[in-house]
C-alpha cells in the first residue's frame, strides 16, 4: 500500500513539474512582439528615442506608448521595417529625436587622449578600451556610433567617422507582418 502511495505521489510530482517547466519556457504574445520589434532596431543603445536602450523602446512600442519613428540611427529603414511588422503606416522620422545619419563609429585621436576614462562609462556596448592615464581606443567592430562618448571627453579627442561596411554587422531583418493568429 505504501508503494502505491509513493507511485501516485511521484507521478503527481512529475506532472506538476512538467507543467511548471512548460509554463516557464513559453513566452506570451507581448514578449514575442517585443522580441520582433527589438530585432528591427539597430541596437545602438544610444537613447536618442528617449528610452535607455533599444529593448525598452521596443517594449514601449509594443505597449503603444511610443511611435515607430523615434530611432534616428535606424532611420527610414527601421521605420519601414516596424511599419511592415506592425501593419501600420510608414511615417517620417520624428525630428525631435534627431536626424538619420549613415553608419558611423567613434575614433579617438590617441595622441590627444589624456586617459581620463570619462568616455568609458557612457559607452553602452563597451567598445572603448583603455585605463586611467593611458591612451584609449575604440573597437570599431563593437562601436554602434551612438555618440554618447563624445560629450564627456574634456579634450575633444573623439570624432565620429563613417563606418566601414564590415564594421557594422547589424542588418534589418526581413519583417513579416503580424497575422491575426500572431496578434
N, C-alpha and C positions, 0 to 999 in steps of 0.2 A: 504494500500500500504506500509506503514511504517513497519507493522508487517511482510509482505512478505520479505522485505529487511533485516529485523532483523533475520528472519529464515534462509535466504540464507547466511548471514554473520556468524551466529552461526554454520551452517553446514560446511561452508568453514573452519572456525577455528577448528572445531572438526577433520576434515580430515587432515588438516595440522598438528595439534598437535599429532594425532595418528601416522602419518607418521614419524614425527621427533622422537617420542618416540621409534618407532621400529628401526629407524636408530641408535639411541643411545644405544639400547640394543643388537645390533648384533656385533659380533666380526668378523673381517676379517680373512682370511685364515692364515696370518702370525701370528696374535695374538693366534690363536688356536694352531698353530705349536709350538710357543714359550711356551705356557702352557704345551703342551705334552712333550716337551723336558725338561722343568723345572721339571715336575713330575718325570722324570727319574734320576734327580740329587739328591744327598744326603742332600742338604740344610744345609751344614756345614758353608757356607758363609765364608770360610777360605781364599779365594783369591789366592790359590795356582795355579789356572788356568790362572792367570794374569788378571782376571776380579774381580771387587769389591764384587761379590756375585754370587750365582747360577743363579738368573734371568738374570743379564747382560751377563753371559756366555751362557745361553740358547738363548738369543737374537742374540749373535754373531754366534752361531752355525746355527741358522735359516737363517741368512744372508750369511752364507758361509765364515765368517771371522775367524772362529775358528774351530779347529778339534774336533772330538768326544773323543779324547784321552788325555785331559788336566786335568782330575779330579782324583788326587791321592786318596782322601778319598773314592770315588766311585769305583775306580779300574776297574778290568776286568768286574765286573757285570754291572757297569754303561756303559762301552764301548759297551758291548754286547747289553744292552737294547737300547741304542741310535742307534746302528747298525741296530737292528731289526725295530725300529721305522722309521728310515730314509731310510731303504733299501740300506745301504752301507756296505762295507766290514768291518769286525772286524779288528782293528789294535791294536798294543801294546801300552801301556801307554807311553806317551812321558816323558822320564826320566828327561827332563829339568824342569818339573813341580813337581817332587818328585817321591816317590815310594809308592806302595799300602801298606797300613797298616790295621791291623784289627781294629775294632771299639774301640775307646778309649775315656776316659773322663779325664778332669783335676782334680787333687786332690791337695788341699792346705794343707801344713803342718801348721796347725792352731797355734801350739806352736811357730813356727818360724816367722809367719806373723807379720809384724810391722804395718799393717793398712795404708799403703801408698796410697792406692786406684789406683795405676798405672795400675793394671790388669783389672779394671772395664771398662774403655772406649773402649779398643780394643775388648772386648767380643761382637761379633755380635748378640748374642741371649740373652743377659742379664742373663747369668747363674751364675754370681758371685754376691754374696750379701755381704754387709759389709759397714762400714763407716769409715771415717778418724780416724786413731789411734785406730781402733778396729779390731779385728780378722775378716778375710774374710772366706767365704766358697763357695763351688760350688754346685749348684743344679744339681745333676748328671742327672736327667731326662731331663733337658734342655740343658746340655752341648753337643756340637757336636764334641768335640775333635779337634778343628781347630788349636790349638797350639798358637793362637795369644796372649794369656795372658802370655806366658812363658817369652818371651824376655824382656818385660818391668819390670819384677819383680826384684828389686835390691838385694833381699836376697835369690834368687833361692829357694823359698819355694813351687813352683808349679811343679808338675810332671804329666805325663800322665800315666794312668793305663788302663788295658783292661776294656772295658765296660761290664757290666753285660747285658745279653740279654734283660732284661726288661728295661734297661736304654736307649736303642736305639730303639725307636718305628718306625723309618723310615725303610721301606722295598721297594725294587724295585717294581714298578708296572709291571703288565704283559703288555709289549708294544705290540701294534698292528702296523703292517707295514702300512704305508700310501698307500692308494689305489689311483688310477687315479682321482677319483672324489673328494678326500680329498686334493690333492696337487694342 
